[in-house]
Amino acid sequence: MATSKSDRATARDLNSGAIHLLRAMGRVDAEAGLTPARLSALSVLVFGGPVPLGRLARTEGVSSPTMTRLVDALEAAGLAAREAHPDSDRMVLVGATEEGRALMLGAAERRADVIVDALRALSAHERRVLREAAPLLGQLAAGIVSAPAPTRRRPARPRASRWCRPQSRARERPE
């Protein structure tokens, strides 16, 4: 299916907006006192419930050893706890503690407060458009997550121009 120029422009605008919004939220999230990786893992636990460590690692896009270190830190801070998996002696579930839940909900409220303040700077029409588009962003994200991974293309190798091609000694002109 061909992509229209307007779809491509919309994709670029959404990508840019998402990056800027995440960067701005990073400053707000710093108030939680956790690294972005720890806060993200805690968010999965609070809003998604207890999960096996391996699934948490896959959700966050990190290796199991990396997630083990993140969970160790969350556990040491009293924000997460490991518990036995009800169906398997070999698996462990990781869940948020009440302290972790309170911290994450506070962080989510700070994000919402900052966004509400920013929305107030927009016109009524712009706020209405964003209100209508907000649920679509979740659908868009779900479609991207469920899409097959793109095949990696090797970047084209730049062709050497005559100015950067190695010269053989036989071609050198005597001075």
BELPE-V202483 format. One record per residue. N is the residue number from 1. RES is the residue in three letters. PHI is phi in whole degrees, 0 to 359 (NA if undefined). OMEGA is omega in radians with two decimals (* if undefined). D_FIRST is the distance of its C-alpha to the first C-alpha in Angstrom with 1 decimal. Layout:
BEGIN
N:RES:PHI:OMEGA:D_FIRST
N:RES:PHI:OMEGA:D_FIRST
END
This chain:
BEGIN
1:MET:NA:-3.12:0.0
2:ALA:285:3.12:3.8
3:THR:261:3.14:6.5
4:SER:285:3.11:9.5
5:LYS:297:-3.14:12.9
6:SER:290:3.07:14.3
7:ASP:295:3.13:12.0
8:ARG:296:3.12:12.9
9:ALA:295:3.10:16.4
10:THR:297:3.12:16.6
11:ALA:300:3.12:15.5
12:ARG:295:3.11:18.2
13:ASP:297:3.12:20.7
14:LEU:296:3.12:20.2
15:ASN:299:-3.13:20.7
16:SER:297:3.13:23.7
17:GLY:298:3.14:25.1
18:ALA:297:3.14:24.9
19:ILE:297:-3.13:26.6
20:HIS:294:3.13:29.3
21:LEU:295:3.11:29.9
22:LEU:297:3.11:30.3
23:ARG:297:3.11:32.6
24:ALA:295:3.13:34.7
25:MET:292:3.10:34.9
26:GLY:300:3.10:36.1
27:ARG:293:3.10:39.2
28:VAL:291:-3.11:39.8
29:ASP:296:-3.13:39.3
30:ALA:300:3.12:41.9
31:GLU:295:3.13:44.4
32:ALA:288:3.11:43.9
33:GLY:82:3.10:45.6
34:LEU:244:3.02:43.0
35:THR:292:3.10:40.7
36:PRO:304:-3.13:37.0
37:ALA:294:3.14:36.4
38:ARG:292:3.13:39.3
39:LEU:295:3.13:38.3
40:SER:295:3.12:34.8
41:ALA:297:3.11:36.2
42:LEU:298:3.10:38.7
43:SER:300:3.11:36.1
44:VAL:300:-3.11:34.4
45:LEU:291:-3.11:37.8
46:VAL:289:-3.03:38.9
47:PHE:270:-3.14:35.8
48:GLY:248:-3.12:34.7
49:GLY:88:-3.12:38.2
50:PRO:300:-3.14:39.7
51:VAL:219:3.02:37.5
52:PRO:296:-3.10:38.4
53:LEU:305:-3.13:38.5
54:GLY:298:3.12:35.8
55:ARG:292:3.08:33.3
56:LEU:299:3.11:34.3
57:ALA:298:3.13:33.7
58:ARG:296:3.13:30.2
59:THR:300:-3.10:29.3
60:GLU:274:3.10:30.7
61:GLY:73:3.12:29.1
62:VAL:233:3.12:32.5
63:SER:285:3.10:34.7
64:SER:299:3.10:37.3
65:PRO:298:3.10:40.2
66:THR:295:3.14:38.8
67:MET:294:3.09:38.3
68:THR:301:3.11:41.8
69:ARG:295:3.12:43.2
70:LEU:296:-3.13:41.3
71:VAL:293:3.07:42.7
72:ASP:304:-3.13:46.1
73:ALA:293:3.11:46.1
74:LEU:296:3.13:45.0
75:GLU:293:3.13:47.7
76:ALA:297:3.12:50.3
77:ALA:275:3.14:49.6
78:GLY:79:-3.06:50.0
79:LEU:260:-3.14:46.5
80:ALA:218:3.12:45.2
81:ALA:216:3.05:46.9
82:ARG:268:3.06:46.4
83:GLU:216:-3.12:47.4
84:ALA:296:3.07:47.6
85:HIS:285:-3.08:44.7
86:PRO:293:-3.06:45.9
87:ASP:252:-3.04:44.5
88:SER:214:3.07:44.9
89:ASP:287:-3.09:47.8
90:ARG:272:-3.07:45.6
91:MET:250:3.11:43.1
92:VAL:234:3.04:43.8
93:LEU:265:3.06:42.2
94:VAL:244:3.13:42.0
95:GLY:223:3.10:42.4
96:ALA:279:3.01:43.3
97:THR:275:3.09:47.0
98:GLU:299:3.11:48.2
99:GLU:295:3.10:48.7
100:GLY:295:3.11:45.1
101:ARG:298:3.14:43.8
102:ALA:297:3.13:46.0
103:LEU:298:-3.11:44.9
104:MET:292:3.12:41.2
105:LEU:296:3.07:41.6
106:GLY:296:3.11:43.6
107:ALA:296:3.13:40.8
108:ALA:295:3.11:38.2
109:GLU:293:3.09:40.6
110:ARG:297:3.08:41.1
111:ARG:300:-3.12:37.4
112:ALA:299:3.13:37.3
113:ASP:300:-3.13:40.4
114:VAL:295:3.13:38.9
115:ILE:293:3.10:35.7
116:VAL:301:3.11:37.9
117:ASP:300:3.14:40.0
118:ALA:291:3.12:36.9
119:LEU:297:-3.14:35.7
120:ARG:298:3.14:39.1
121:ALA:280:-3.12:38.5
122:LEU:267:3.07:35.6
123:SER:289:3.11:36.1
124:ALA:301:3.13:36.1
125:HIS:296:3.13:32.9
126:GLU:296:3.10:31.1
127:ARG:296:3.13:32.5
128:ARG:296:3.12:31.3
129:VAL:299:3.13:27.7
130:LEU:294:3.11:27.8
131:ARG:300:3.14:29.5
132:GLU:287:-3.09:26.7
133:ALA:276:-3.04:23.9
134:ALA:306:3.13:25.8
135:PRO:296:3.13:24.8
136:LEU:292:3.11:21.1
137:LEU:296:3.07:21.6
138:GLY:296:3.10:22.8
139:GLN:296:3.12:19.9
140:LEU:298:3.13:17.5
141:ALA:298:3.14:19.8
142:ALA:297:3.11:19.9
143:GLY:293:3.13:16.2
144:ILE:289:-3.13:16.3
145:VAL:295:-3.07:19.5
146:SER:275:3.14:18.3
147:ALA:289:3.08:15.0
148:PRO:298:3.14:15.8
149:ALA:298:3.12:17.2
150:PRO:293:3.07:15.2
151:THR:287:-3.12:16.8
152:ARG:279:3.06:19.2
153:ARG:261:3.06:19.1
154:ARG:285:3.10:22.4
155:PRO:296:3.13:22.9
156:ALA:297:3.10:23.6
157:ARG:282:3.12:27.4
158:PRO:295:3.10:28.8
159:ARG:281:3.14:30.7
160:ALA:289:3.08:34.3
161:SER:276:-3.14:35.7
162:ARG:292:-3.12:39.1
163:TRP:276:-3.13:40.4
164:CYS:243:3.11:39.5
165:ARG:288:3.11:40.0
166:PRO:298:3.13:43.2
167:GLN:266:3.07:45.9
168:SER:281:-3.12:48.3
169:ARG:296:-3.11:51.9
170:ALA:294:-3.10:52.9
171:ARG:272:-3.08:51.0
172:GLU:296:3.12:52.7
173:ARG:270:3.09:55.1
174:PRO:291:3.13:58.6
175:GLU:271:*:59.7
END
